Amino acid sequence: MRDGRRIMSGGIVPLRRRGEERSALARVDVAAIELLVGGHATNLQAARAQIILADLRAQLDQMTAVLADVHGREPTGDPEIDDTNSNLITAINQGIVQIDLFVAQARTFAEGITQTG
């Protein structure tokens, strides 16, 4: 251990302070280290990219399911509810577009790691 970091398989894994164990970054690191140790990734960065991509795909699946549910609703006849559902559909569509962009960026990042690693 050096400078509050642990060196593992050629990559540096930062140690977390108390209370940070539950952070999203800590969760990604733990899952990435499991991939790395299991031989499912070539290095820590590649493992992190795989975990982040999997998370983004899961979020995309959830948003798509919610969109299908809201789209499948019949108009209620109540203008306030129908307007809210319409606004919800718009917001979900925007969220899906953002997640798609994040997935594209994560793929580009992962490909860069694979080519340089």
Contacts in CASP RR format, 6 or more apart in sequence:
PFRMAT RR
TARGET T0000
AUTHOR 0000-0000-0000
METHOD contacts of the structure
MODEL  1
MRDGRRIMSGGIVPLRRRGEERSALARVDVAAIELLVGGHATNLQAARAQ
IILADLRAQLDQMTAVLADVHGREPTGDPEIDDTNSNLITAINQGIVQID
LFVAQARTFAEGITQTG
1 7 0 8 1.000
1 15 0 8 1.000
4 14 0 8 1.000
4 15 0 8 1.000
5 12 0 8 1.000
5 13 0 8 1.000
5 14 0 8 1.000
5 15 0 8 1.000
6 12 0 8 1.000
6 13 0 8 1.000
6 15 0 8 1.000
7 13 0 8 1.000
8 33 0 8 1.000
8 36 0 8 1.000
8 44 0 8 1.000
9 36 0 8 1.000
9 37 0 8 1.000
9 43 0 8 1.000
9 44 0 8 1.000
10 43 0 8 1.000
10 44 0 8 1.000
11 43 0 8 1.000
11 44 0 8 1.000
12 44 0 8 1.000
13 29 0 8 1.000
13 33 0 8 1.000
13 44 0 8 1.000
14 29 0 8 1.000
16 23 0 8 1.000
16 26 0 8 1.000
16 29 0 8 1.000
20 26 0 8 1.000
28 48 0 8 1.000
28 51 0 8 1.000
28 52 0 8 1.000
28 55 0 8 1.000
29 48 0 8 1.000
31 47 0 8 1.000
31 51 0 8 1.000
32 41 0 8 1.000
32 44 0 8 1.000
32 47 0 8 1.000
32 48 0 8 1.000
32 50 0 8 1.000
32 51 0 8 1.000
33 44 0 8 1.000
33 47 0 8 1.000
35 41 0 8 1.000
35 47 0 8 1.000
35 50 0 8 1.000
35 51 0 8 1.000
36 43 0 8 1.000
36 44 0 8 1.000
36 47 0 8 1.000
40 47 0 8 1.000
40 50 0 8 1.000
41 47 0 8 1.000
41 50 0 8 1.000
42 114 0 8 1.000
42 117 0 8 1.000
43 113 0 8 1.000
43 117 0 8 1.000
45 113 0 8 1.000
46 110 0 8 1.000
46 113 0 8 1.000
46 114 0 8 1.000
46 117 0 8 1.000
49 106 0 8 1.000
49 109 0 8 1.000
49 110 0 8 1.000
49 113 0 8 1.000
50 110 0 8 1.000
52 106 0 8 1.000
53 103 0 8 1.000
53 106 0 8 1.000
53 107 0 8 1.000
53 110 0 8 1.000
56 99 0 8 1.000
56 102 0 8 1.000
56 103 0 8 1.000
56 106 0 8 1.000
57 103 0 8 1.000
59 99 0 8 1.000
60 96 0 8 1.000
60 99 0 8 1.000
60 100 0 8 1.000
60 103 0 8 1.000
63 92 0 8 1.000
63 95 0 8 1.000
63 96 0 8 1.000
63 99 0 8 1.000
64 96 0 8 1.000
66 92 0 8 1.000
67 89 0 8 1.000
67 92 0 8 1.000
67 93 0 8 1.000
67 96 0 8 1.000
70 85 0 8 1.000
70 88 0 8 1.000
70 89 0 8 1.000
70 92 0 8 1.000
71 89 0 8 1.000
73 85 0 8 1.000
75 82 0 8 1.000
76 82 0 8 1.000
END
